[in-house]
């Protein structure tokens, strides 16, 4: 486990794909009951992760944006290899060109990684950092293969600061595997049973150990892979009574599901966050939501 100064999520905003798609008739009743995904969100043609991220950032007051001194962007679906998404966002927001701006690509586990990097930058620069997390996944998923109906397009924007006097904690787990993968040109490929096995056999005990070391928490927010998986994970990790879930409201928007679930709930306190899946990778964070 890695400890840092107290990382605070001061504000989280989000933007969803413009088109709401009904999964009724696309998934079996059993699949809908298991995943909890009655609907999902698709970005309109021509809308990419940059546009969604800017829509989320636009909901943050201008003075809060002006107080940030860098951008960390977590995404695997940004179409351009470079310039990076973070640089494009920072430029569009009018940030000082000397501010640190970088992309981070860890798919499902990206949000805790991004918060850790942002916290380190906050501590080093003395300024708040804007964390953008989002993906436009539906163009990468093929109909009829059990993936398109699971994924949503969304982006979030989080203002991150570091507060003296407290501590935040992080832990990471990486194991090479192709159970959930996406080559540079797509499409997404998923071995659902393989991902579930990884989560049950390795992520659950990983989170149980982390929770025991991280101290008291108010809420546990896992990546919303699907409702059956996250409920099983919470039970196996001993965190079921703390779990905060989107209840399938947004389907699976990738690692952005974590800040999206927090923002939609409006709850505050000390949260244990967990991302897991592609890689195979998992990441955990114990941070403050204010």
N, C-alpha and C positions, 0 to 999 in steps of 0.2 A: 504494500500500500504506500502511496505517495501522499505526503501532507503538504499543504500550502497555506498561505494566509486565507482568511475567510472570503471566498468568492461569492458575490452577491449578484443575482439576476434581478436587475432593477425594473426592467420592463420587457415584456414579450408581446410582439404583434405578429399577425399571420395573414396570409392571402391564399385562397384556394383556387384551383382551376375553375374557369368560368362555367363549365358545363357540368351539371349534376346528372349522373347516369344511374339509372335504376338497375340493380342486379337481379331483380325478379325476372325469371324466364331465361336468365343467362347462367345462373348457378342453380343447382338443385336445392331443394328445401333443406336437406341435410347439410349441404355445404354452407348455406346462409346461416343456419343455426350454429354451426361449428365456428365459422369465422366471425359472425356477427356483422358482416358487411352487406347490408341491404342496399347501400348506394356508395358511389365513389365520385371523385371529381377529376375531370379531364381539362387540361389547358386548351384554350382555343387555338386553332391553327395560327402559327406565327408567334405564339406566346411561349417563351422559354423561361428557364429558371431566373435569368436576369430580370425579366419583366415582373415575375411573381415576387422576387426578392425586393425589388424597388417598391412594389405595391405594399408589401409588409412594412418596409422601412418608412414609407410615407405616412403611416399611422402614428409614428413616434414624433412627439413635438419637436419642432426645429431646434429649440434650445438644448434638448437632450442629445440630438444628433450632433450639434455644434460642440458639445462637451466630450465627444468621443475622439480618440486619437489613433484609430487604426481599425482594420477590418480583418476578421477571420471568416472565410467562406467555406462551409462544408457542403460538398456536392459531388456526385459522380456523373451527373448528366449535363453539365455545361458543355455546349457544343464546340467551343473554341479551345484549342490546346493552350493558346496564349494570345493576347494578354489574359491574365487570370480574371476570374469572376470578381474576386475581392478588389483588384485594381480598378476594374470597370465600375463597381459600385462606389468605391471611395471617390473616384473621379466625378461620378454623377452626383454625389452628395456634396461635392466641393471641399473634400478633405485636403489638408496640407499634403503636398506630394512627398514630404519627408516621413509621413506616418507609415508604420509597418502595415502591409496589406498582403495576405497570402491565402492560397486555397489549400484545403485539406480534404483528402479523398479516402474515407474509410467506410462508406456506405452505411449500413444499419447501425454501426457503433460510433458514428462520427460525432454526435453531439457532445458526449462527455469529453472526447478528445479535443474538440474545438473549445470547450469551456476551460480545459486545462491550459491550452496554449494561450487563450485570451487572458487567463488569470496571470500567467507568467509575464505577458506583455504589460498588463496593468501594473504589476509590481515593478517592472523595469522602467516604465515610462512615467508612472504617476498619473496616467490618464485612463479613462474608461475606454473599453473596446466594444465595437459592434460585431456580434457574431451572427452571421447569416447562415441558415441551414435550409436547404430545399432541393427538390428534384422534380423534373418533368419526366416521369417514368413510362407513361402509357405508350409513347412511340416506340419504346424498347421492348414492350411485351407483345407477344403474338396471341391473337384470339384462339381459343380452343385448346390451349396448353395449360390452363389452370392458373395463369399468372395475371393476365390482363384484368380479370374481374377482382383481383385482390388489391391492385395498386391505385393510388391517387396521386395527383399532381398538387404540390403545395410548397410554400416557402414561409420561413419565419425569420424574424429579426429580434435579437436579444441584446439589450444594453447590459454589459458586464462591468462590475467594479470589484475592487478588493477593499475589505474593511479590516482595520486593525483590531486586534484583541480576540479574534476567533480563528478557527481552523476549518479548512475544507479538506476532503480526502478523495483520492482517485486510485483506481486499480484497473489493470488491463490484462486481457487474455487473448492470445493470438495462436491460431493453429491453421496451417495451410490446408485448404480444402476447396473443392469445386462444386460443393452442393448448391451454392447460390452464387452464380457468376455472371459476368457480362463483359464480353470482349469489346474492344474499342468501337466497333461498328454495330454492336448489339447482335442478337436480341438477348434479353434476360433469359437465363436458364436456371431452373430450380428443381432440386430434388427435395420435395417437401418432407419426406420421412427422414432424410439425412439431416436436414436443418433441425427438425424436431428432436432427433436423437442427440445432436450436439447440445441443444438447449437443455434437455432433460439431464443428460449425463455429466455435462461439464459446466454450463452456465449457472444452473441452480446451486450447486455447491460453492462455486466461485462467489456468487452473490450472498449466500448464507455466511460465508467467512467474512466477506467485506462488511456486511451489516453488523456483525458481532464486533468488528474492530472500529467501525466508524462512529459508534455511539448512538444516542437517541435520535430518532427521526420522526417527523410528523407524517410524511407520505412517501410511498414508493411508486415511482412512475417508470414503468418499463416501456420500451419500444413496442408499439401496437402492431405486432406482426400479424396476429389474429387473436380473437378473444379466447378461444380454447387454449391456445399455447400460453398466453400471458397469465391466465388463471392457474394453469398447471404450474407454471414457473413460480408464481407468487406463493402457491401452496408449498411446493417443494423447497423453496428458499426460506420458508417461515415468515413470509411478509404479506400474506393474504389480507390480514386485518388492516394493513397500511396502504393497500394498493389504490391508486387513482387511475381510472381508465376512461377512455373516450367512448367506451361501449359500442365501438364499431361505427361511430358517427362519421368519421373521415376515411374509413377503410385504412389502407396501409400506405401512408405517404413517405415511407422510408424513415431515416433518422429524425426528420422533422416532426415525426409523430410525438416525440417526447416534449419539445417546447409547445407544440400545438395543443397537446392535452393539458399542459399546465395553464396556458393562456386561456383556453376555453373554460377551465374550471374556476378561474379567479381566486384560487386558494393561495395562501402564503405560509411560509414556515421553513423548516429544514427538510429538504427533500433528498431521497436517495434515487438517483436516475440510473437507468441501465439500458444500454444499446447492445444488440447482439444479432448475429446472422452472417451476412456475406463475409467471406474472408478465409476461413472462419474466424470470427473476431467477436470479442465482447469488451465492453468498457463500462465502468461504474463510477459514479460521482456522488459525493455527499456535499451539497451546496445549500445556500440560503436563497429563498425566493422572497423578495420584499414587495 
